[in-house]
C-alpha cells in the first residue's frame, strides 16, 4: 500500500465518490473491502448472483452480477490527484520502511547529500512508526521462583 485516495464509481446517475481508499500500485485488479465499506456506512447486499452497494442515504452505487470466477466487477475511476498527493506525502514513511526503519534524520541526510541513487527528497518526520515503537519495547525478566 502506498497511500490513500478517492475513487469515483460509475453509477447510472453519474459518478459517486468513495473517500480514503487504499492505493496499491501494480495490483492487477482493484479490490473492495466489504468491512471497510460497512465502516464507512455503505450497505452491501449479496443475493444469489448479484451484489448491491448503497450509501448511507440508500442511494444505489452499484449493482453487479457475479462473474464465473466469483468476482463482482465494479467500474471505478481512481482520482489520480488524490492518489499521487497521498503517495508523495508518504515518501518518507515508504523509504523509512525500505531502509529497515532507519531514522528520518539519517534518511533526510542521505537524501540531501545524494548518497543513494534514486532516493527522493525526504524531510525529517515527527510521526511515530508503530513498528519502531514495538521493536524497542522490552519486557521485564521472569521472576526466579518456584513453579
N, CA, C and O atoms as a GROMACS GRO file, in nm:
protein
  588
    1UNK      N    1   0.084  -0.117   0.000
    1UNK     CA    2   0.000   0.000   0.000
    1UNK      C    3   0.089   0.123   0.000
    1UNK      O    4   0.186   0.131   0.076
    2UNK      N    5   0.056   0.220  -0.084
    2UNK     CA    6   0.140   0.338  -0.094
    2UNK      C    7   0.068   0.463  -0.045
    2UNK      O    8   0.132   0.567  -0.031
    3UNK      N    9  -0.059   0.455  -0.020
    3UNK     CA   10  -0.131   0.573   0.026
    3UNK      C   11  -0.280   0.550   0.019
    3UNK      O   12  -0.327   0.438   0.001
    4UNK      N   13  -0.354   0.659   0.032
    4UNK     CA   14  -0.499   0.654   0.021
    4UNK      C   15  -0.541   0.753  -0.085
    4UNK      O   16  -0.475   0.854  -0.108
    5UNK      N   17  -0.652   0.724  -0.149
    5UNK     CA   18  -0.705   0.817  -0.248
    5UNK      C   19  -0.856   0.807  -0.250
    5UNK      O   20  -0.916   0.726  -0.179
    6UNK      N   21  -0.917   0.890  -0.330
    6UNK     CA   22  -1.061   0.886  -0.352
    6UNK      C   23  -1.085   0.818  -0.485
    6UNK      O   24  -1.009   0.837  -0.580
    7UNK      N   25  -1.190   0.737  -0.493
    7UNK     CA   26  -1.225   0.675  -0.620
    7UNK      C   27  -1.364   0.722  -0.661
    7UNK      O   28  -1.447   0.757  -0.577
    8UNK      N   29  -1.387   0.722  -0.789
    8UNK     CA   30  -1.518   0.754  -0.844
    8UNK      C   31  -1.576   0.626  -0.902
    8UNK      O   32  -1.515   0.562  -0.986
    9UNK      N   33  -1.695   0.590  -0.857
    9UNK     CA   34  -1.764   0.472  -0.906
    9UNK      C   35  -1.870   0.518  -1.005
    9UNK      O   36  -1.950   0.606  -0.974
   10UNK      N   37  -1.870   0.457  -1.124
   10UNK     CA   38  -1.968   0.492  -1.227
   10UNK      C   39  -2.103   0.434  -1.187
   10UNK      O   40  -2.116   0.313  -1.169
   11UNK      N   41  -2.205   0.519  -1.174
   11UNK     CA   42  -2.341   0.474  -1.147
   11UNK      C   43  -2.430   0.520  -1.262
   11UNK      O   44  -2.387   0.596  -1.348
   12UNK      N   45  -2.554   0.474  -1.263
   12UNK     CA   46  -2.648   0.516  -1.367
   12UNK      C   47  -2.677   0.666  -1.358
   12UNK      O   48  -2.709   0.730  -1.458
   13UNK      N   49  -2.666   0.720  -1.238
   13UNK     CA   50  -2.696   0.862  -1.216
   13UNK      C   51  -2.570   0.948  -1.214
   13UNK      O   52  -2.574   1.062  -1.168
   14UNK      N   53  -2.460   0.895  -1.262
   14UNK     CA   54  -2.335   0.971  -1.263
   14UNK      C   55  -2.228   0.903  -1.180
   14UNK      O   56  -2.232   0.782  -1.159
   15UNK      N   57  -2.134   0.982  -1.133
   15UNK     CA   58  -2.022   0.928  -1.055
   15UNK      C   59  -2.045   0.951  -0.906
   15UNK      O   60  -2.098   1.055  -0.866
   16UNK      N   61  -2.006   0.854  -0.825
   16UNK     CA   62  -2.016   0.862  -0.679
   16UNK      C   63  -1.877   0.847  -0.621
   16UNK      O   64  -1.805   0.753  -0.656
   17UNK      N   65  -1.838   0.938  -0.533
   17UNK     CA   66  -1.704   0.936  -0.475
   17UNK      C   67  -1.702   0.853  -0.346
   17UNK      O   68  -1.790   0.866  -0.262
   18UNK      N   69  -1.600   0.767  -0.333
   18UNK     CA   70  -1.573   0.694  -0.210
   18UNK      C   71  -1.436   0.739  -0.163
   18UNK      O   72  -1.338   0.727  -0.237
   19UNK      N   73  -1.428   0.791  -0.042
   19UNK     CA   74  -1.304   0.852   0.008
   19UNK      C   75  -1.218   0.754   0.086
   19UNK      O   76  -1.265   0.651   0.134
   20UNK      N   77  -1.090   0.788   0.097
   20UNK     CA   78  -0.990   0.715   0.178
   20UNK      C   79  -0.980   0.568   0.141
   20UNK      O   80  -0.988   0.481   0.228
   21UNK      N   81  -0.964   0.541   0.014
   21UNK     CA   82  -0.947   0.404  -0.035
   21UNK      C   83  -0.798   0.377  -0.046
   21UNK      O   84  -0.723   0.462  -0.096
   22UNK      N   85  -0.753   0.262  -0.001
   22UNK     CA   86  -0.611   0.229  -0.008
   22UNK      C   87  -0.567   0.219  -0.153
   22UNK      O   88  -0.636   0.163  -0.237
   23UNK      N   89  -0.450   0.276  -0.181
   23UNK     CA   90  -0.393   0.274  -0.316
   23UNK      C   91  -0.275   0.178  -0.317
   23UNK      O   92  -0.177   0.198  -0.246
   24UNK      N   93  -0.285   0.073  -0.398
   24UNK     CA   94  -0.179  -0.026  -0.411
   24UNK      C   95  -0.134  -0.028  -0.556
   24UNK      O   96  -0.204  -0.082  -0.642
   25UNK      N   97  -0.017   0.032  -0.586
   25UNK     CA   98   0.029   0.032  -0.725
   25UNK      C   99   0.065  -0.108  -0.771
   25UNK      O  100   0.102  -0.194  -0.691
   26UNK      N  101   0.052  -0.131  -0.899
   26UNK     CA  102   0.087  -0.258  -0.964
   26UNK      C  103  -0.004  -0.374  -0.926
   26UNK      O  104   0.027  -0.489  -0.959
   27UNK      N  105  -0.114  -0.348  -0.859
   27UNK     CA  106  -0.210  -0.454  -0.830
   27UNK      C  107  -0.291  -0.476  -0.957
   27UNK      O  108  -0.339  -0.381  -1.018
   28UNK      N  109  -0.307  -0.602  -0.997
   28UNK     CA  110  -0.372  -0.632  -1.125
   28UNK      C  111  -0.519  -0.591  -1.127
   28UNK      O  112  -0.569  -0.548  -1.230
   29UNK      N  113  -0.588  -0.604  -1.014
   29UNK     CA  114  -0.730  -0.569  -1.006
   29UNK      C  115  -0.753  -0.476  -0.887
   29UNK      O  116  -0.679  -0.481  -0.788
   30UNK      N  117  -0.855  -0.392  -0.896
   30UNK     CA  118  -0.897  -0.312  -0.782
   30UNK      C  119  -0.984  -0.399  -0.693
   30UNK      O  120  -1.067  -0.474  -0.742
   31UNK      N  121  -0.965  -0.389  -0.563
   31UNK     CA  122  -1.041  -0.471  -0.469
   31UNK      C  123  -1.116  -0.382  -0.371
   31UNK      O  124  -1.064  -0.280  -0.327
   32UNK      N  125  -1.238  -0.422  -0.336
   32UNK     CA  126  -1.316  -0.355  -0.233
   32UNK      C  127  -1.308  -0.437  -0.106
   32UNK      O  128  -1.313  -0.560  -0.111
   33UNK      N  129  -1.295  -0.372   0.007
   33UNK     CA  130  -1.304  -0.440   0.135
   33UNK      C  131  -1.446  -0.422   0.186
   33UNK      O  132  -1.489  -0.309   0.214
   34UNK      N  133  -1.519  -0.531   0.198
   34UNK     CA  134  -1.657  -0.525   0.245
   34UNK      C  135  -1.662  -0.462   0.384
   34UNK      O  136  -1.748  -0.379   0.412
   35UNK      N  137  -1.570  -0.502   0.472
   35UNK     CA  138  -1.567  -0.449   0.608
   35UNK      C  139  -1.543  -0.299   0.612
   35UNK      O  140  -1.608  -0.228   0.689
   36UNK      N  141  -1.450  -0.250   0.530
   36UNK     CA  142  -1.422  -0.106   0.528
   36UNK      C  143  -1.539  -0.028   0.471
   36UNK      O  144  -1.569   0.082   0.519
   37UNK      N  145  -1.606  -0.082   0.370
   37UNK     CA  146  -1.724  -0.014   0.317
   37UNK      C  147  -1.833  -0.007   0.423
   37UNK      O  148  -1.900   0.096   0.436
   38UNK      N  149  -1.853  -0.115   0.499
   38UNK     CA  150  -1.951  -0.114   0.608
   38UNK      C  151  -1.916  -0.009   0.713
   38UNK      O  152  -2.005   0.062   0.762
   39UNK      N  153  -1.789   0.002   0.748
   39UNK     CA  154  -1.746   0.101   0.847
   39UNK      C  155  -1.775   0.243   0.800
   39UNK      O  156  -1.801   0.332   0.881
   40UNK      N  157  -1.772   0.265   0.670
   40UNK     CA  158  -1.797   0.399   0.615
   40UNK      C  159  -1.946   0.425   0.594
   40UNK      O  160  -1.985   0.530   0.543
   41UNK      N  161  -2.031   0.328   0.633
   41UNK     CA  162  -2.175   0.348   0.624
   41UNK      C  163  -2.240   0.292   0.500
   41UNK      O  164  -2.360   0.312   0.479
   42UNK      N  165  -2.166   0.221   0.417
   42UNK     CA  166  -2.223   0.161   0.297
   42UNK      C  167  -2.290   0.029   0.332
   42UNK      O  168  -2.246  -0.041   0.424
   43UNK      N  169  -2.394  -0.005   0.259
   43UNK     CA  170  -2.466  -0.130   0.279
   43UNK      C  171  -2.444  -0.218   0.157
   43UNK      O  172  -2.472  -0.177   0.044
   44UNK      N  173  -2.393  -0.338   0.181
   44UNK     CA  174  -2.371  -0.434   0.072
   44UNK      C  175  -2.469  -0.548   0.090
   44UNK      O  176  -2.476  -0.609   0.197
   45UNK      N  177  -2.543  -0.578  -0.016
   45UNK     CA  178  -2.640  -0.686  -0.012
   45UNK      C  179  -2.601  -0.787  -0.120
   45UNK      O  180  -2.590  -0.753  -0.238
   46UNK      N  181  -2.581  -0.912  -0.076
   46UNK     CA  182  -2.546  -1.018  -0.169
   46UNK      C  183  -2.666  -1.110  -0.186
   46UNK      O  184  -2.722  -1.159  -0.088
   47UNK      N  185  -2.706  -1.132  -0.311
   47UNK     CA  186  -2.811  -1.228  -0.340
   47UNK      C  187  -2.747  -1.343  -0.417
   47UNK      O  188  -2.625  -1.356  -0.418
   48UNK      N  189  -2.828  -1.425  -0.480
   48UNK     CA  190  -2.776  -1.543  -0.549
   48UNK      C  191  -2.661  -1.510  -0.644
   48UNK      O  192  -2.557  -1.574  -0.639
   49UNK      N  193  -2.680  -1.411  -0.731
   49UNK     CA  194  -2.576  -1.380  -0.829
   49UNK      C  195  -2.548  -1.231  -0.842
   49UNK      O  196  -2.486  -1.188  -0.940
   50UNK      N  197  -2.592  -1.151  -0.744
   50UNK     CA  198  -2.580  -1.006  -0.754
   50UNK      C  199  -2.532  -0.946  -0.622
   50UNK      O  200  -2.567  -0.993  -0.514
   51UNK      N  201  -2.453  -0.840  -0.634
   51UNK     CA  202  -2.412  -0.761  -0.518
   51UNK      C  203  -2.462  -0.618  -0.540
   51UNK      O  204  -2.437  -0.559  -0.645
   52UNK      N  205  -2.532  -0.564  -0.441
   52UNK     CA  206  -2.580  -0.427  -0.447
   52UNK      C  207  -2.509  -0.346  -0.340
   52UNK      O  208  -2.503  -0.387  -0.224
   53UNK      N  209  -2.455  -0.230  -0.379
   53UNK     CA  210  -2.387  -0.141  -0.285
   53UNK      C  211  -2.468  -0.012  -0.278
   53UNK      O  212  -2.494   0.052  -0.380
   54UNK      N  213  -2.507   0.026  -0.155
   54UNK     CA  214  -2.582   0.150  -0.133
   54UNK      C  215  -2.508   0.236  -0.031
   54UNK      O  216  -2.442   0.184   0.059
   55UNK      N  217  -2.519   0.369  -0.047
   55UNK     CA  218  -2.458   0.456   0.053
   55UNK      C  219  -2.551   0.468   0.173
   55UNK      O  220  -2.659   0.408   0.175
   56UNK      N  221  -2.511   0.546   0.274
   56UNK     CA  222  -2.589   0.555   0.398
   56UNK      C  223  -2.725   0.623   0.378
   56UNK      O  224  -2.810   0.618   0.467
   57UNK      N  225  -2.746   0.687   0.263
   57UNK     CA  226  -2.874   0.751   0.234
   57UNK      C  227  -2.963   0.662   0.148
   57UNK      O  228  -3.072   0.703   0.108
   58UNK      N  229  -2.918   0.540   0.120
   58UNK     CA  230  -2.996   0.447   0.039
   58UNK      C  231  -2.978   0.463  -0.110
   58UNK      O  232  -3.047   0.399  -0.189
   59UNK      N  233  -2.884   0.551  -0.151
   59UNK     CA  234  -2.856   0.573  -0.293
   59UNK      C  235  -2.779   0.454  -0.347
   59UNK      O  236  -2.673   0.419  -0.293
   60UNK      N  237  -2.828   0.391  -0.451
   60UNK     CA  238  -2.763   0.275  -0.511
   60UNK      C  239  -2.638   0.319  -0.587
   60UNK      O  240  -2.646   0.397  -0.682
   61UNK      N  241  -2.524   0.267  -0.546
   61UNK     CA  242  -2.397   0.300  -0.610
   61UNK      C  243  -2.365   0.198  -0.718
   61UNK      O  244  -2.321   0.234  -0.828
   62UNK      N  245  -2.387   0.072  -0.688
   62UNK     CA  246  -2.355  -0.032  -0.786
   62UNK      C  247  -2.444  -0.153  -0.764
   62UNK      O  248  -2.481  -0.187  -0.652
   63UNK      N  249  -2.476  -0.216  -0.874
   63UNK     CA  250  -2.547  -0.344  -0.872
   63UNK      C  251  -2.479  -0.428  -0.978
   63UNK      O  252  -2.497  -0.406  -1.098
   64UNK      N  253  -2.402  -0.526  -0.933
   64UNK     CA  254  -2.320  -0.601  -1.027
   64UNK      C  255  -2.347  -0.751  -1.017
   64UNK      O  256  -2.378  -0.804  -0.910
   65UNK      N  257  -2.335  -0.816  -1.131
   65UNK     CA  258  -2.352  -0.961  -1.139
   65UNK      C  259  -2.219  -1.030  -1.110
   65UNK      O  260  -2.112  -0.976  -1.141
   66UNK      N  261  -2.227  -1.147  -1.051
   66UNK     CA  262  -2.107  -1.225  -1.023
   66UNK      C  263  -2.053  -1.282  -1.154
   66UNK      O  264  -2.130  -1.319  -1.243
   67UNK      N  265  -1.921  -1.289  -1.165
   67UNK     CA  266  -1.856  -1.346  -1.283
   67UNK      C  267  -1.831  -1.495  -1.260
   67UNK      O  268  -1.846  -1.542  -1.147
   68UNK      N  269  -1.792  -1.570  -1.362
   68UNK     CA  270  -1.764  -1.712  -1.343
   68UNK      C  271  -1.655  -1.740  -1.239
   68UNK      O  272  -1.654  -1.847  -1.177
   69UNK      N  273  -1.562  -1.645  -1.219
   69UNK     CA  274  -1.458  -1.666  -1.118
   69UNK      C  275  -1.498  -1.610  -0.981
   69UNK      O  276  -1.413  -1.584  -0.896
   70UNK      N  277  -1.629  -1.590  -0.962
   70UNK     CA  278  -1.688  -1.548  -0.835
   70UNK      C  279  -1.642  -1.410  -0.789
   70UNK      O  280  -1.625  -1.386  -0.669
   71UNK      N  281  -1.623  -1.319  -0.883
   71UNK     CA  282  -1.587  -1.181  -0.852
   71UNK      C  283  -1.705  -1.091  -0.890
   71UNK      O  284  -1.788  -1.127  -0.974
   72UNK      N  285  -1.712  -0.975  -0.827
   72UNK     CA  286  -1.815  -0.876  -0.857
   72UNK      C  287  -1.745  -0.752  -0.912
   72UNK      O  288  -1.705  -0.666  -0.835
   73UNK      N  289  -1.731  -0.741  -1.045
   73UNK     CA  290  -1.657  -0.628  -1.102
   73UNK      C  291  -1.736  -0.497  -1.094
   73UNK      O  292  -1.851  -0.490  -1.136
   74UNK      N  293  -1.672  -0.394  -1.040
   74UNK     CA  294  -1.732  -0.261  -1.030
   74UNK      C  295  -1.643  -0.166  -1.109
   74UNK      O  296  -1.522  -0.163  -1.088
   75UNK      N  297  -1.703  -0.089  -1.201
   75UNK     CA  298  -1.623   0.007  -1.279
   75UNK      C  299  -1.588   0.125  -1.190
   75UNK      O  300  -1.676   0.192  -1.134
   76UNK      N  301  -1.457   0.151  -1.179
   76UNK     CA  302  -1.410   0.259  -1.094
   76UNK      C  303  -1.313   0.347  -1.169
   76UNK      O  304  -1.244   0.302  -1.261
   77UNK      N  305  -1.309   0.472  -1.130
   77UNK     CA  306  -1.210   0.566  -1.181
   77UNK      C  307  -1.136   0.618  -1.059
   77UNK      O  308  -1.197   0.675  -0.969
   78UNK      N  309  -1.007   0.600  -1.056
   78UNK     CA  310  -0.929   0.649  -0.943
   78UNK      C  311  -0.896   0.795  -0.965
   78UNK      O  312  -0.847   0.833  -1.072
   79UNK      N  313  -0.924   0.876  -0.865
   79UNK     CA  314  -0.889   1.018  -0.872
   79UNK      C  315  -0.739   1.030  -0.854
   79UNK      O  316  -0.690   1.033  -0.741
   80UNK      N  317  -0.665   1.036  -0.964
   80UNK     CA  318  -0.519   1.032  -0.958
   80UNK      C  319  -0.460   1.144  -0.876
   80UNK      O  320  -0.357   1.126  -0.811
   81UNK      N  321  -0.522   1.260  -0.878
   81UNK     CA  322  -0.468   1.370  -0.798
   81UNK      C  323  -0.459   1.331  -0.652
   81UNK      O  324  -0.359   1.359  -0.586
   82UNK      N  325  -0.563   1.267  -0.600
   82UNK     CA  326  -0.561   1.225  -0.461
   82UNK      C  327  -0.459   1.117  -0.435
   82UNK      O  328  -0.389   1.120  -0.334
   83UNK      N  329  -0.449   1.020  -0.526
   83UNK     CA  330  -0.353   0.911  -0.509
   83UNK      C  331  -0.211   0.963  -0.511
   83UNK      O  332  -0.130   0.928  -0.425
   84UNK      N  333  -0.181   1.046  -0.609
   84UNK     CA  334  -0.044   1.095  -0.620
   84UNK      C  335  -0.009   1.185  -0.504
   84UNK      O  336   0.103   1.179  -0.453
   85UNK      N  337  -0.103   1.267  -0.461
   85UNK     CA  338  -0.077   1.356  -0.348
   85UNK      C  339  -0.044   1.274  -0.224
   85UNK      O  340   0.052   1.303  -0.153
   86UNK      N  341  -0.124   1.172  -0.199
   86UNK     CA  342  -0.103   1.091  -0.080
   86UNK      C  343   0.026   1.012  -0.090
   86UNK      O  344   0.099   1.001   0.008
   87UNK      N  345   0.055   0.956  -0.208
   87UNK     CA  346   0.177   0.875  -0.218
   87UNK      C  347   0.301   0.962  -0.202
   87UNK      O  348   0.401   0.917  -0.147
   88UNK      N  349   0.296   1.086  -0.251
   88UNK     CA  350   0.410   1.175  -0.233
   88UNK      C  351   0.428   1.209  -0.086
   88UNK      O  352   0.541   1.216  -0.037
   89UNK      N  353   0.316   1.231  -0.014
   89UNK     CA  354   0.325   1.261   0.128
   89UNK      C  355   0.384   1.143   0.205
   89UNK      O  356   0.442   1.162   0.312
   90UNK      N  357   0.370   1.022   0.152
   90UNK     CA  358   0.417   0.904   0.223
   90UNK      C  359   0.557   0.860   0.181
   90UNK      O  360   0.601   0.753   0.223
   91UNK      N  361   0.629   0.939   0.099
   91UNK     CA  362   0.763   0.901   0.058
   91UNK      C  363   0.852   0.876   0.179
   91UNK      O  364   0.925   0.777   0.183
   92UNK      N  365   0.847   0.964   0.276
   92UNK     CA  366   0.934   0.950   0.393
   92UNK      C  367   0.907   0.817   0.463
   92UNK      O  368   1.001   0.745   0.498
   93UNK      N  369   0.781   0.786   0.483
   93UNK     CA  370   0.747   0.661   0.552
   93UNK      C  371   0.786   0.539   0.467
   93UNK      O  372   0.838   0.441   0.520
   94UNK      N  373   0.762   0.547   0.337
   94UNK     CA  374   0.796   0.438   0.247
   94UNK      C  375   0.946   0.408   0.254
   94UNK      O  376   0.986   0.292   0.269
   95UNK      N  377   1.028   0.512   0.242
   95UNK     CA  378   1.173   0.492   0.244
   95UNK      C  379   1.221   0.453   0.383
   95UNK      O  380   1.320   0.381   0.396
   96UNK      N  381   1.155   0.500   0.486
   96UNK     CA  382   1.187   0.460   0.623
   96UNK      C  383   1.172   0.308   0.636
   96UNK      O  384   1.257   0.242   0.695
   97UNK      N  385   1.065   0.254   0.582
   97UNK     CA  386   1.042   0.109   0.586
   97UNK      C  387   1.140   0.035   0.496
   97UNK      O  388   1.193  -0.070   0.534
   98UNK      N  389   1.166   0.088   0.376
   98UNK     CA  390   1.257   0.022   0.282
   98UNK      C  391   1.399   0.010   0.338
   98UNK      O  392   1.470  -0.086   0.308
   99UNK      N  393   1.439   0.108   0.418
   99UNK     CA  394   1.573   0.105   0.475
   99UNK      C  395   1.574   0.043   0.615
   99UNK      O  396   1.660   0.076   0.696
  100UNK      N  397   1.480  -0.044   0.642
  100UNK     CA  398   1.480  -0.117   0.769
  100UNK      C  399   1.452  -0.028   0.888
  100UNK      O  400   1.510  -0.048   0.995
  101UNK      N  401   1.364   0.070   0.872
  101UNK     CA  402   1.321   0.161   0.978
  101UNK      C  403   1.435   0.250   1.026
  101UNK      O  404   1.452   0.274   1.146
  102UNK      N  405   1.512   0.298   0.930
  102UNK     CA  406   1.618   0.394   0.956
  102UNK      C  407   1.557   0.526   1.001
  102UNK      O  408   1.447   0.561   0.958
  103UNK      N  409   1.626   0.600   1.087
  103UNK     CA  410   1.572   0.726   1.139
  103UNK      C  411   1.549   0.825   1.026
  103UNK      O  412   1.622   0.825   0.926
  104UNK      N  413   1.448   0.910   1.042
  104UNK     CA  414   1.416   1.008   0.937
  104UNK      C  415   1.528   1.111   0.923
  104UNK      O  416   1.547   1.165   0.814
  105UNK      N  417   1.600   1.139   1.030
  105UNK     CA  418   1.713   1.233   1.021
  105UNK      C  419   1.821   1.177   0.929
  105UNK      O  420   1.875   1.249   0.845
  106UNK      N  421   1.851   1.049   0.944
  106UNK     CA  422   1.953   0.986   0.860
  106UNK      C  423   1.906   0.979   0.715
  106UNK      O  424   1.984   1.003   0.624
  107UNK      N  425   1.779   0.945   0.694
  107UNK     CA  426   1.724   0.941   0.558
  107UNK      C  427   1.729   1.079   0.493
  107UNK      O  428   1.764   1.092   0.376
  108UNK      N  429   1.695   1.182   0.569
  108UNK     CA  430   1.699   1.318   0.518
  108UNK      C  431   1.842   1.358   0.480
  108UNK      O  432   1.864   1.420   0.377
  109UNK      N  433   1.937   1.320   0.565
  109UNK     CA  434   2.078   1.350   0.539
  109UNK      C  435   2.124   1.280   0.410
  109UNK      O  436   2.189   1.341   0.325
  110UNK      N  437   2.089   1.151   0.397
  110UNK     CA  438   2.127   1.074   0.278
  110UNK      C  439   2.065   1.135   0.153
  110UNK      O  440   2.127   1.136   0.046
  111UNK      N  441   1.943   1.185   0.165
  111UNK     CA  442   1.874   1.247   0.053
  111UNK      C  443   1.941   1.379   0.013
  111UNK      O  444   1.963   1.404  -0.105
  112UNK      N  445   1.974   1.461   0.111
  112UNK     CA  446   2.036   1.592   0.084
  112UNK      C  447   2.173   1.577   0.021
  112UNK      O  448   2.210   1.655  -0.067
  113UNK      N  449   2.250   1.479   0.065
  113UNK     CA  450   2.387   1.460   0.017
  113UNK      C  451   2.394   1.369  -0.106
  113UNK      O  452   2.503   1.339  -0.154
  114UNK      N  453   2.278   1.325  -0.157
  114UNK     CA  454   2.272   1.235  -0.273
  114UNK      C  455   2.359   1.111  -0.255
  114UNK      O  456   2.430   1.069  -0.346
  115UNK      N  457   2.352   1.054  -0.138
  115UNK     CA  458   2.432   0.935  -0.107
  115UNK      C  459   2.373   0.811  -0.176
  115UNK      O  460   2.447   0.720  -0.212
  116UNK      N  461   2.242   0.808  -0.193
  116UNK     CA  462   2.174   0.693  -0.253
  116UNK      C  463   2.109   0.736  -0.384
  116UNK      O  464   2.031   0.831  -0.386
  117UNK      N  465   2.141   0.667  -0.493
  117UNK     CA  466   2.080   0.697  -0.623
  117UNK      C  467   1.930   0.666  -0.618
  117UNK      O  468   1.890   0.561  -0.569
  118UNK      N  469   1.850   0.758  -0.667
  118UNK     CA  470   1.706   0.737  -0.674
  118UNK      C  471   1.630   0.771  -0.548
  118UNK      O  472   1.507   0.763  -0.547
  119UNK      N  473   1.698   0.809  -0.442
  119UNK     CA  474   1.631   0.846  -0.318
  119UNK      C  475   1.574   0.986  -0.333
  119UNK      O  476   1.650   1.081  -0.355
  120UNK      N  477   1.440   1.003  -0.323
  120UNK     CA  478   1.382   1.136  -0.340
  120UNK      C  479   1.411   1.225  -0.220
  120UNK      O  480   1.466   1.179  -0.119
  121UNK      N  481   1.373   1.352  -0.231
  121UNK     CA  482   1.390   1.444  -0.119
  121UNK      C  483   1.304   1.397  -0.002
  121UNK      O  484   1.183   1.376  -0.018
  122UNK      N  485   1.365   1.380   0.112
  122UNK     CA  486   1.294   1.332   0.230
  122UNK      C  487   1.312   1.433   0.342
  122UNK      O  488   1.424   1.475   0.372
  123UNK      N  489   1.201   1.471   0.403
  123UNK     CA  490   1.206   1.564   0.514
  123UNK      C  491   1.199   1.487   0.645
  123UNK      O  492   1.144   1.377   0.651
  124UNK      N  493   1.254   1.547   0.749
  124UNK     CA  494   1.251   1.485   0.882
  124UNK      C  495   1.105   1.478   0.927
  124UNK      O  496   1.034   1.579   0.923
  125UNK      N  497   1.062   1.362   0.968
  125UNK     CA  498   0.924   1.339   1.012
  125UNK      C  499   0.920   1.326   1.163
  125UNK      O  500   1.010   1.270   1.224
  126UNK      N  501   0.814   1.378   1.222
  126UNK     CA  502   0.796   1.359   1.366
  126UNK      C  503   0.684   1.260   1.395
  126UNK      O  504   0.640   1.246   1.509
  127UNK      N  505   0.637   1.191   1.289
  127UNK     CA  506   0.532   1.091   1.307
  127UNK      C  507   0.592   0.966   1.372
  127UNK      O  508   0.708   0.932   1.349
  128UNK      N  509   0.511   0.899   1.451
  128UNK     CA  510   0.556   0.780   1.522
  128UNK      C  511   0.530   0.657   1.435
  128UNK      O  512   0.421   0.639   1.383
  129UNK      N  513   0.633   0.574   1.421
  129UNK     CA  514   0.621   0.448   1.348
  129UNK      C  515   0.590   0.338   1.450
  129UNK      O  516   0.670   0.312   1.539
  130UNK      N  517   0.474   0.275   1.435
  130UNK     CA  518   0.432   0.172   1.531
  130UNK      C  519   0.529   0.055   1.534
  130UNK      O  520   0.554  -0.001   1.641
  131UNK      N  521   0.584   0.017   1.419
  131UNK     CA  522   0.679  -0.095   1.416
  131UNK      C  523   0.806  -0.062   1.493
  131UNK      O  524   0.861  -0.147   1.562
  132UNK      N  525   0.852   0.064   1.482
  132UNK     CA  526   0.972   0.105   1.556
  132UNK      C  527   0.945   0.103   1.706
  132UNK      O  528   1.030   0.060   1.784
  133UNK      N  529   0.828   0.150   1.746
  133UNK     CA  530   0.793   0.151   1.889
  133UNK      C  531   0.787   0.008   1.941
  133UNK      O  532   0.841  -0.022   2.048
  134UNK      N  533   0.721  -0.080   1.866
  134UNK     CA  534   0.709  -0.220   1.909
  134UNK      C  535   0.846  -0.287   1.916
  134UNK      O  536   0.871  -0.368   2.005
  135UNK      N  537   0.934  -0.254   1.823
  135UNK     CA  538   1.067  -0.314   1.820
  135UNK      C  539   1.156  -0.269   1.935
  135UNK      O  540   1.251  -0.338   1.971
  136UNK      N  541   1.126  -0.153   1.991
  136UNK     CA  542   1.208  -0.101   2.101
  136UNK      C  543   1.153  -0.137   2.237
  136UNK      O  544   1.213  -0.104   2.339
  137UNK      N  545   1.040  -0.205   2.241
  137UNK     CA  546   0.982  -0.243   2.369
  137UNK      C  547   1.063  -0.356   2.430
  137UNK      O  548   1.118  -0.441   2.361
  138UNK      N  549   1.068  -0.354   2.560
  138UNK     CA  550   1.134  -0.465   2.630
  138UNK      C  551   1.037  -0.519   2.733
  138UNK      O  552   0.940  -0.453   2.769
  139UNK      N  553   1.064  -0.637   2.779
  139UNK     CA  554   0.976  -0.695   2.881
  139UNK      C  555   1.056  -0.714   3.008
  139UNK      O  556   1.179  -0.723   3.006
  140UNK      N  557   0.987  -0.721   3.117
  140UNK     CA  558   1.052  -0.744   3.246
  140UNK      C  559   1.098  -0.890   3.250
  140UNK      O  560   1.032  -0.977   3.194
  141UNK      N  561   1.209  -0.916   3.317
  141UNK     CA  562   1.256  -1.054   3.326
  141UNK      C  563   1.159  -1.139   3.410
  141UNK      O  564   1.088  -1.088   3.496
  142UNK      N  565   1.159  -1.269   3.380
  142UNK     CA  566   1.077  -1.360   3.460
  142UNK      C  567   1.136  -1.369   3.600
  142UNK      O  568   1.257  -1.368   3.617
  143UNK      N  569   1.049  -1.376   3.698
  143UNK     CA  570   1.098  -1.386   3.836
  143UNK      C  571   1.151  -1.526   3.862
  143UNK      O  572   1.099  -1.626   3.812
  144UNK      N  573   1.255  -1.530   3.942
  144UNK     CA  574   1.312  -1.658   3.980
  144UNK      C  575   1.234  -1.707   4.100
  144UNK      O  576   1.233  -1.642   4.204
  145UNK      N  577   1.171  -1.817   4.086
  145UNK     CA  578   1.089  -1.867   4.196
  145UNK      C  579   1.047  -2.009   4.169
  145UNK      O  580   1.087  -2.071   4.071
  146UNK      N  581   0.967  -2.056   4.258
  146UNK     CA  582   0.919  -2.194   4.244
  146UNK      C  583   0.800  -2.197   4.150
  146UNK      O  584   0.720  -2.104   4.145
  147UNK      N  585   0.791  -2.305   4.077
  147UNK     CA  586   0.678  -2.318   3.985
  147UNK      C  587   0.577  -2.417   4.034
  147UNK      O  588   0.476  -2.440   3.968
   0.00000   0.00000   0.00000
